[in-house]
């Protein structure tokens, strides 16, 4: 058998954080696995440089990564805890404050560079002989049959497997080739990201202000800087991106209500479009979608990759059960269990984030009064606030085994 004719149990397309996590979750279980990715993760970077793309990983994601053998390396490369969160409305004035100490937790989560999480997972995969890392490689065609999936790569290699897992992002080629439609819409918003120096210490706190044109978040980094995610309407985002650094700094100070004092040096800025998207099906015979290939959510609560890690853990658990019962890993008996475990929760999160986006991204006086009153009321009702915190942290009981306490 050669690379031109690989016979496998599971082939994963997409070696980002979620795809790599799923592949790690399948190690040491007797599966023959391949991971297909267009480029290797970044292996090194200058001291003090922070990636523009960061994620707020909650406790459930941390548990998953720890059990996959990646969290120690992530902590070594750089993970910034945040212990509190302040959220306030620029129009109505309402606010809410979350403190991990109220739940007896050490933190609310960690800010982790996407490249750090991906590298830690890849390094774990590279220690195993059970997985073939096909990189650089890209999908040319997919054929789903009753007994197997046939995957043709652009370099001419052909793979036969029992199960194909699409983890190749919101523009998933796997999903498209499999003929799975999506529902959703584009938001008239872009998310501007950058790393900035701040005068006041960020207090290991995440700061978020809802503006009429979209939310602005300051996420704490361990060197004292903050990573910003500024979601703004297309027209407003274009204005902000066109500003010189001094002008952008002034706009940023006003937008965050000068909560962290004056803004210092600002690193490179980038922007990406925002949309809500949900696959009509997560699975077909021989195929499963996870992460952004299955769902894309507004980033205002930073839950996108946390949902993806839960997808990976749930699919791995479904395959474990299939193996224990001597079932076909690519059959619907196993795959429907994964879909039932995740689809409902993901839909609720997508709907909640869409509702928050629509409620806070406008200046209608009655709605501004109502939402601000709601924020302040929840802040005063401890049981309700703690319920929100537990859900955001991933402290529930209805979790896949890798994510449980």
N, C-alpha and C positions, 0 to 999 in steps of 0.2 A: 504494500500500500504506500502511495506517495502523496505529496501535497496536492497533486493534481486529481486525487480521488480519495478524499478523506471520508471515512465512515465513523459517525459520531452518534452520541445520544442527544446532546444539546449543543446548539450553536447560537451564540449571542451576538447580535449586530449592534454595535455601539459600546465603546469602551470608556464612556464618561463615568461620572460618579456612580450612577444607578446601575448601569450595565456591569461595571467592574464589581460592584457590591454583590449583585446577583451571582456572578460567576464565582466569587469567593464563597458565597453561601452554598454552592454546589460542590465545593472541593471535599475530598476525603469521604465521598459517599458512593464511590464506584462508578460515577458517571464519566463518560468520555466527553470532554468539553472543548469547544473552540470559541475564541473571542475575536470578532472581526472589527477592526478600527482603522480609520483612515490615517491617523498619525499618533505617534507615541506621546505620552504625557511629557510635559516640560520637566526636565531632570534637575535643573539648577537655575538660580537667578541671583542677581546682585544682592549683597547684604543690605537690609533695610527696605528693599523693594516689596511692595504689597500689590497683589493682583487686583485688577479692577473688579473682577467678579468674585464676590464672597457670598457665603450662605450662612443663615442663622440656624444652626443645627440644634434641635431640641433633645430632651433626655432620651426619647425613644431612638432617635438616630444615633446618639452617642452609644447606647447599649448595643445596637446592631453593629456599629463599627468596632466596638471593643471586642465583641464576640467573634468578629471576623478577623481579629488580629491586626487591625489597622489603627485603632485609636491611639495607642502608645506612640506610633510614628507621627501621627497628626499632631499630638501634643508637643512632640519634639520639634517638628517643623514650624509650629506656631498656631495656637488656638487661643482666642481671646474670650474669656468668660464675660457674660453680662448678667448682673445680679438684680437689676431693677429696670423698669421701663416706664417712661413718662409719655403720655399721649394727650394731646390737646387740640382743640378746634380753633382755627384762626378767626372764624366768623362768630360763632355763638359763645365761645369762651369756655365751654365745658371741658373737663379733663378727667383723666383716670391715671392712677399710679399703681404699678404692680411691683411687688417686692418678694423675692424668692424666700426670704426669711419667714414670711407669713405662712408658707407651706412647709417650713422646716427643711428647705432645699438649699444647697450651697449656691446655686445660680439658676437662671432661667434658660440657659443654653450657652452656646459658644459661637462666635463669629469665626468662620474658617474659610480660607481661600479655596476656591474650587479646585485649583491646580494642586493644592496640598492634599486634599482628600483623594483626588484621583491618583496622585503619585503613590500615596500610602497603600491604596488598594492594589495598584499594579505591582508594587514591590511584593505584596503578599502573593499575588498570582504567579509571579516569576519564581517563587520558591517551590512551586508545585509541578510535578510531572503529569498531572491529570489534565492540564489545560494547555491547548495550543494557542498562542497569541499570534494571530495572523494580522500583521501590521508592518507596513501600510497595505491596506486592502479595502476594497469597496464593492458593494453589491451591484451586479449587473442585472440579474433576473432571479425570480423566485418561482418555483413550481411546487404547489401543494398537492400531494396525492393522498390516497387513503392510508397508505402504509408509511409514508416518509415525506420529508420536505427536501427538495433539491435546490441548492443555492449555487448560482453561478457568479463568480467574482469577475471583476473587470480585467484581472490579469490572466484569466483563462482557467483558474482552478475551479473545480466542482466539488461541492460538499453534499453528502447525504446524511441526514440526521433524523431522529425521531421527533425533535421539537426545535422550532425556531423562536427565539425571543427577540422582539424588537425593542431596543433601548436606544434608538438613534434620534431622539429629540422630537420637537414639536413638528418639524417638517419631515417626519419619518418616511424614508423610502420603503421600508418594510411594510408599514401600514398602507402606503399608496399601492405598492405592488400586490398586496393581498386583497385590494379592493374594499378596504374598510373605510366608510365615510366618517366624517366628523361633523359635529354641530358646534356652533359658537359664533363669535363675531370679533372683529378688530375693535379695540378701543381707540378713540382719538387721542392717544397718549403715547409718549415715549418715556422710558426710564433713563435718566442721565446718571452715570456713575462716575465717581472720582474719589481720590483719597485726599484729605485735607488736614492741615495743622489747625489746632484750636487753642485759644489762649487759656481757657479754663480746663481743668482736668475733667474728662468725661465721666468720672466716677463709676466706671464699669457699668454704665447705664446706656440703654438704647433710648434715643429721643426721637419722637415722631410727631410732626405737626400736620394736621389736615388743612390744606389750602384749597381755595375754590378750583384751582386748575389741577389739583392732584396732591397726594401726600409727599412729604419730605422726611426721610429718615436719616439720622446720624447713628451709625453703628460703631461701638468702641473697638479700637485695635490695641494690642498690647503695648505698642510703643508710644501711646498717648494720642496718636492721630485718630481720625474717624473716617470710616468709609461711608460715603453718602449715596443714597438712592433717591433721586428726585423725579417723581413721576409727574409729568406735566402734559398739557394738551400739545398737539403737534405744533401749533403756531408758537406757543410759549416756549416749547423745547427748542425750536429752531432759533428763537431770539436768544435764549440762554447760551446755546452752543456757539453762537456767533460773537458773543461778548469777549472782550479782552479780559485777562485774568483779574485785573483790579475791579472792573465793572461786575464781573461774575461774583467776586468776593463780596462786594457790597450787596448784591441781590441775595446772596446766600445768607449773610448775616441778618438781613431783614426777614427772610423767609423762615429762619429757625428762631426768630424772636429774640435773637442775641442771648440765648440761654447759655451758650458756651463762650461768651465773650467775643472778641474779634477773631476773624478767620485769618490764618497765616498762609503759608505756601499751599498752593493747590496743584495737585498732580494732573496728568493728562485726563481729559474728559472723553467719555464715549457714551453712546446711547443705543438703545434697542427698542423696537416697537413692542407694544403690549397687546395681548389678545386673550380671550377666553376660548378654550377649545376642548372638546370631549369626544373621544372616539365612540361611535355607536356600539361597537363591540370591542371588548378587551381580548377576546379569544376566538379562534376558529380551530377546527381540527389541525393539529401540528403547529399551531401558532399562538403566541401570547405577546401582548404589548405591556410594557411597564414604563413608569416615569412619564416624561413629557411626550413620549410617543402615544400615550393613552390620554393624557390630560395636561392642559396648560392653564395656569391660574394667575391672577393678578398678584404682583409681588408685595402688596402693601403689608401683609403679615408674615412674609418670608417663609411660607409653608410649602413651596413647590418641591424642593428636593427632599423635605421630610416626608411628603406623600410618596415620592418615588422610592425612598428607602423602605417604607412600609410595603409598597408593591413588591419590591425585590424579596423582602422577608416572607411575605405571604405566599408568593409563587414558590419559593424554595420549600416552604412548609407543605404546600399542596403536593409537590413532587416527592417529598419525603414520605408522605402518606401513600402516594401511588407506589413507590418502591416497596414499602413495607407490605402492601397488599398485593404485590406482584402485578400491578396495573401498568398499562402503557403510559409513559410520561407525556406523550403527545396526544393522548386521547382526551375526549371531553369530560370523562369522569374526573380526571385530575384538574383540568383547566377551568371547568365551571366552578370548582371549589375556590380557586383563586379569584375568579371574577366576582363571585358572591361576597367574598370576604372584603373586597376593596371598592367595588363600584359605588355602593351606596355612600360610604364615608367620603369618597372623593367628590361625589356629586354634591354632598352637603357643604364641603369646604369650598368648592367652586361657586356655589350659589351664595354662600355667606360672604366671600370676598367680593363677588360682583355686587351684592347688596351694599356692602360698606363703601365700595367705590362710588356707586351711584348716589348714596345718601350724603357722602361728605364732599363730593366734587361739584358743588353748586352753591349759590348764594341766596337761594330762596329763603326769605326771612322766617316763615312758619317752620320750614324744615330745619333751618339752622337752630331755631329755638328748641325744637323737639329733640334733635340729635344731641345737642349740648346738655339738655336736661337728662337725657338717657345716659350719657357718659358719666355725669356727676352722680346720678342715682346709683348706677352700678358700682361706682367707686365707694359709695357709702354702705352698700349691702355686702358684707364680707362673704357670706356663703355663695352668692352669685359670682362675685369677683373670683373667688377661689376656684369655682367650677370652670370659669374661663381659663384661668391659669393652668389648672390640671390638664385641660384638653390641649392647650397650646404646648405644654411641656411633653405631652405624650405619656401621661401617667395613668391612663385608663387600663382596665382589665381586659378589654376585648382587643388584644393585640396579638400579632404572630409571635411564636416562641422566641425568636431572636430579639424582640423588642420588649419583652416582659421583664418585670422586676426580677 
